């Protein structure tokens, strides 16, 4: 059994391994899963190719060791693959961005709502960053609700891969207290 990075009531996050390419392919073979991700803007069919997914898997496998955080597999308590979630540097600004991608068979069960606050809490307990962001495609109302419930607030609209997206942000709890008292 793999080491659990984070556990919630119904889910656990574990590191990716080099053997997980088929699970990533299955997750991202669904254009509806990719519809609100920058993947859909990079690939004309809204489905990434195997080479791109393999390179992402290498990043997922190595990032935790290099940065202390990364993108992890989301598993149900029984071991069923649900999706991926975690953190990545947002290249244009070097800010750290949270991302949650749930496979369509698991939509509508509140899993992203369960993961979001747990990820935010994990991030600030395990890193020294001043804030965390999440980029949301303009049409993704469900993600906005999830982020608001997790304490993230709209910061700005920014262009990503040629399309506008909204940037949501949450400050480190120490900074939130400082801002509230200042």
VEXTOR-951777 format. One record per atom (N, C-alpha, C): x, y, z. Coordinates in pm, whole numbers, padded with zeros to 5 digits, always signed. Each point is the difference from the previous one (the first is absolute). Example, Ala and Ser with C-alpha at 12.3 -4.5 7.8 and 13.67 -1.06 7.14 Angstrom:
// VEXTOR-951777
+01319-00569+00780 -00089+00119+00000 +00090+00120+00000 -00035+00105-00072 +00082+00119+00006 -00077+00109+00073 
***
This chain:
// VEXTOR-951777
+00085-00119+00000 -00085+00119+00000 +00089+00124+00000 -00038+00100-00079 +00078+00122-00011 -00021+00090+00121 +00103+00082+00027 -00011+00097+00108 -00108+00102-00033 -00083+00030+00096 -00106+00099-00018 +00055+00137+00035 -00013+00094-00093 +00042+00138+00022 -00106+00075+00077 -00126-00025-00035 -00113+00071+00060 -00122-00093-00005 -00077+00000+00107 -00122-00081+00003 -00117+00086+00044 -00114-00025-00060 -00126+00063+00041 -00094-00114+00040 -00123+00034+00025 -00096-00101+00043 -00014-00113-00103 -00005+00035-00130 -00024-00101-00103 +00118-00024-00093 +00103+00083+00010 +00107-00003-00100 +00137-00002+00065 +00097-00044-00080 +00139+00016+00041 +00082+00037-00122 +00101+00082+00023 +00091+00041-00106 +00131-00071+00022 +00050-00062-00107 +00127-00073+00005 +00087+00046-00116 +00132-00016+00013 +00087+00039-00111 -00026-00083-00125 +00017+00063-00115 -00003-00073-00126 +00125-00087-00010 -00009-00107-00077 +00115-00084-00031 +00012-00007-00153 +00113-00046-00051 +00013-00012-00146 -00102-00095-00062 -00063-00084+00080 -00099-00096-00052 -00139+00059-00017 -00018+00129+00025 -00134+00060+00002 -00042+00066-00131 +00075-00021-00107 -00033+00067-00125 -00138-00039-00052 -00036-00126+00010 -00131-00043-00050 -00114+00070+00074 +00015+00020+00130 -00104+00071+00076 -00011+00145-00046 +00114+00066-00024 -00005+00137-00051 -00062+00005-00139 +00034-00096-00085 -00058-00005-00134 -00152-00014+00008 -00047-00089+00086 -00144-00020+00015 -00067+00128+00050 +00058+00063+00101 -00056+00124+00055 -00012+00107-00108 +00107+00020-00076 +00003+00110-00096 -00046-00040-00140 -00047-00123-00018 -00059-00039-00128 -00141+00057-00015 -00056+00049+00107 -00136+00055+00001 +00006+00151-00025 -00044+00047-00117 +00004+00144-00028 -00077+00083+00102 -00103-00057+00061 -00076+00075+00101 +00083+00025+00126 +00084-00095+00036 +00091+00020+00114 +00098+00113-00031 +00046+00006-00124 +00100+00099-00040 -00059+00135-00036 -00131+00010-00011 -00064+00119-00056 +00042+00129+00069 +00022-00002+00129 +00035+00122+00073 +00147+00007+00039 +00081-00088-00056 +00143-00002+00029 +00077+00062-00115 +00121+00046+00026 +00079+00055-00110 +00036-00108-00102 -00014-00127+00037 +00020-00110-00096 -00089+00020-00122 -00125+00040+00024 -00094+00013-00112 +00040+00111-00095 +00080+00093+00046 +00045+00109-00086 +00128-00036-00074 +00073-00100+00050 +00126-00040-00062 -00021-00100-00114 -00107-00077+00007 -00021-00109-00095 -00132+00020-00072 +00002-00011-00134 -00118+00031-00080 -00118-00093+00033 +00026-00124+00039 -00109-00093+00030 -00041+00007+00147 +00058+00091+00076 -00024+00012+00144 +00043-00125+00076 +00085-00081-00063 +00055-00119+00064 +00151+00003-00021 +00078-00007+00107 +00146+00007-00016 +00056-00128-00060 +00115+00015-00066 +00064-00119-00057 +00082-00073+00106 +00038-00122-00032 +00070-00086+00096 +00136+00058+00040 +00069+00064-00092 +00132+00056+00031 -00014+00111+00104 -00099+00086-00018 -00021+00109+00097 -00037-00058+00136 -00090-00098+00003 -00039-00061+00128 +00119-00069+00067 +00084-00067-00077 +00118-00066+00058 +00094+00103+00061 +00016+00114-00066 +00087+00104+00057 -00060+00059+00127 -00130+00014+00003 -00066+00048+00122 +00017-00100+00113 -00010-00130-00032 +00017-00103+00102 +00140+00006+00060 +00101+00022-00084 +00137+00016+00053 +00004+00116+00098 -00063+00112-00036 -00006+00115+00092 -00070-00037+00130 -00111-00072-00010 -00076-00038+00120 +00082-00091+00091 +00074-00093-00061 +00079-00095+00079 +00115+00070+00072 +00061+00099-00064 +00119+00063+00057 -00027+00126+00082 -00114+00064-00020 -00020+00133+00060 -00001+00000+00152 -00060-00101+00063 -00006+00001+00146 +00140-00005+00060 +00087-00082-00056 +00137-00010+00051 +00077+00130-00023 -00024+00066-00111 +00074+00122-00033 -00054+00124+00071 -00133+00009+00016 -00061+00124+00049 -00068-00014+00136 -00023-00122+00043 -00073-00020+00125 -00150-00005-00018 -00046+00012-00122 -00142-00010-00034 -00009-00042-00145 -00120-00030-00045 -00015-00039-00139 -00142-00039-00033 -00012-00076-00107 -00129-00051-00045 -00007-00146+00040 -00112-00039+00061 -00014-00135+00053 -00122-00070-00059 +00002-00132+00009 -00116-00081-00039 -00105+00015+00108 -00124+00015-00044 -00113-00001+00093 -00063-00139-00007 -00005-00066+00114 -00058-00134+00009 -00115+00001+00098 -00102-00080-00030 -00104-00027+00100 +00064-00086+00108 -00064-00007+00114 +00055-00080+00110 +00021-00146-00041 -00080-00049-00097 +00016-00138-00046 +00108-00016-00107 +00069+00110-00035 +00108-00005-00098 -00040+00035-00142 -00128+00026-00025 -00046+00039-00133 +00061+00134-00040 +00054+00007-00123 +00057+00125-00050 -00113+00098-00030 +00009+00120+00058 -00103+00103-00014 +00048+00113-00090 +00129+00035+00008 +00053+00112-00076 +00136+00042+00051 +00027+00130-00011 +00128+00053+00048 -00026+00134+00068 +00086+00034+00094 -00013+00127+00070 +00133+00036+00062 +00021+00128+00017 +00123+00045+00065 +00037+00139-00045 +00131+00022-00010 +00053+00134-00021 +00110-00003-00104 +00005+00108-00079 +00106+00017-00100 +00036+00147-00009 +00126+00029-00033 +00034+00140-00026 -00073+00048-00126 -00055+00120+00009 -00062+00064-00116 +00110+00079-00068 +00046-00047-00114 +00123+00049-00060 +00008+00150-00024 -00104+00065-00049 +00018+00144-00027 +00033+00083+00124 -00045-00043+00118 +00019+00083+00120 +00078-00069+00110 +00029-00128-00014 +00066-00081+00104 -00085-00017+00125 -00128+00038-00006 -00089-00027+00112 -00034-00149-00001 -00046-00050+00112 -00039-00140+00008 -00151-00009-00019 -00039-00088-00092 -00140-00015-00037 -00052-00137+00044 -00119-00001+00057 -00067-00123+00038 -00086-00047-00117 -00003-00132-00020 -00083-00055-00106 -00063-00130+00049 -00127-00017-00030 -00073-00123+00031 -00070-00044-00128 +00026-00124-00041 -00063-00056-00119 -00062-00134+00040 -00132-00005-00007 -00075-00119+00039 -00058-00065-00126 +00013-00132-00011 -00058-00072-00113 -00152+00012-00001 -00057+00007-00119 -00144+00024-00014 -00089-00100+00074 +00037-00128+00010 -00087-00092+00076 -00016+00040+00147 +00086+00088+00048 -00002+00038+00142 -00050+00143+00022 -00048+00065-00106 -00054+00135+00014 -00130-00003+00080 -00031+00112+00062 -00126+00016+00070 -00005-00065+00137 +00113-00045+00050 +00005-00066+00131 +00063+00089+00107 +00037+00123-00037 +00061+00090+00097 +00147-00029+00029 +00066-00074-00088 +00139-00037+00025 +00095+00120-00010 -00021+00087-00098 +00084+00120-00010 -00023+00091+00120 -00124+00009+00047 -00029+00081+00119 +00066-00059+00124 +00013-00130+00005 +00068-00066+00112 +00151+00020-00008 +00055-00005-00121 +00144+00012-00017 +00053+00143+00015 -00073+00098-00051 +00052+00137-00004 +00047+00053+00134 -00084+00001+00104 +00048+00053+00128 +00113-00084+00059 -00002-00130-00024 +00107-00086+00051 +00132+00033-00069 -00004+00025-00131 +00121+00038-00073 +00052+00135+00045 -00089+00096+00016 +00041+00133+00047 +00069-00012+00136 -00062-00073+00090 +00056-00018+00134 +00137-00069-00008 +00010-00107-00078 +00127-00071-00016 +00108+00095-00052 -00036+00080-00100 +00098+00089-00063 +00060+00097+00102 -00084+00064+00079 +00053+00099+00093 +00067-00064+00122 -00034-00122+00033 +00070-00071+00108 +00136-00052-00043 +00018-00024-00130 +00121-00066-00049 +00090+00086-00087 -00038+00125-00024 +00085+00089-00080 +00006+00136+00069 +00085+00085-00053 +00014+00135+00055 -00046+00107-00099 -00080-00037-00095 -00046+00096-00100 -00100+00098+00061 -00001+00121-00055 -00088+00106+00052 -00144-00018-00044 -00020-00067-00113 -00136-00017-00051 -00004-00117-00097 -00120-00038-00035 -00027-00109-00093 -00103+00051-00099 +00017-00037-00127 -00097+00041-00102 -00064-00123-00064 -00107+00027-00071 -00065-00102-00083 -00055+00072-00122 +00032-00049-00119 -00050+00058-00123 -00126-00074-00042 -00103+00076-00034 -00130-00058-00033 -00045+00053-00135 -00034-00090-00090 -00055+00040-00130 -00128+00079+00023 -00024+00099-00085 -00112+00092+00019 -00135-00070+00013 -00021-00112-00066 -00130-00065+00003 -00018-00105+00109 +00095-00012+00090 -00003-00109+00098 -00059+00047+00133 -00132+00013+00003 -00071+00049+00119 +00014-00097+00118 +00005-00129-00028 +00012-00099+00109 +00132+00019+00075 +00108+00024-00074 +00130+00020+00065 -00001+00127+00086 -00066+00104-00048 -00007+00124+00078 -00065-00025+00137 -00109-00075-00001 -00070-00031+00126 +00091-00079+00095 +00068-00098-00055 +00091-00082+00082 +00109+00087+00061 +00057+00089-00079 +00108+00085+00050 -00049+00100+00104 -00116+00058-00022 -00056+00092+00100 -00019-00071+00134 -00052-00122-00005 -00021-00076+00124 +00132-00032+00069 +00108-00012-00077 +00132-00030+00058 +00073+00126+00044 -00063+00118-00020 +00059+00124+00047 +00077+00080-00102 +00003-00043-00126 +00069+00076-00104 -00093+00108-00054 +00059+00113-00035 -00076+00113-00054 +00056+00042-00134 -00088+00056-00084 +00042+00047-00131 +00103+00111+00016 +00109-00008-00076 +00104+00101+00003 +00006+00080-00130 -00007-00069-00113 +00013+00069-00129 -00038-00096-00112 -00019+00058-00118 -00015-00079-00122 +00130+00010-00076 +00046-00114-00049 +00129-00006-00068 -00017-00090-00122 +00080+00023-00102 -00003-00085-00118 +00093-00119+00021 -00050-00119-00033 +00080-00122+00011 -00027-00084-00124 +00104-00035-00071 -00012-00078-00124 -00097+00065-00097 -00001+00132-00004 -00081+00073-00096 -00144+00026+00040 -00041-00041+00119 -00138+00022+00044 +00000+00063+00139 -00106+00078+00031 -00005+00060+00133 -00034-00104+00107 +00065+00013+00114 -00035-00083+00115 +00006+00088+00124 -00071-00041+00101 -00003+00074+00125 +00101-00061+00096 +00072+00086+00069 +00097-00043+00100 -00063+00019+00137 -00008-00109+00074 -00048+00003+00138 +00121-00015+00091 -00007+00060+00117 +00115+00002+00089 -00044-00013+00145 +00086-00062+00080 -00016-00002+00144 +00137+00030+00061 +00000+00086+00100 +00124+00036+00069 +00033-00103+00107 +00128-00012+00029 +00046-00078+00114 -00074+00049+00124 -00041-00088+00092 -00075+00044+00118 +00068+00112+00079 +00132+00000+00009 +00071+00108+00070 -00023+00134-00069 +00005-00001-00132 -00025+00124-00075 -00145+00044+00012 -00091-00097+00000 -00142+00036+00016 -00023+00070+00133 +00063-00050+00107 -00014+00065+00131 +00061+00139-00002 +00115+00013-00065 +00066+00130-00009 -00087+00101-00075 -00056-00042-00111 -00087+00088-00079 -00125+00036+00079 -00057-00097+00069 -00122+00025+00078 +00025+00098+00114 +00120-00003+00056 +00032+00087+00113 +00065+00131-00041 +00035+00012-00127 +00075+00117-00042 -00083+00100-00069 
***
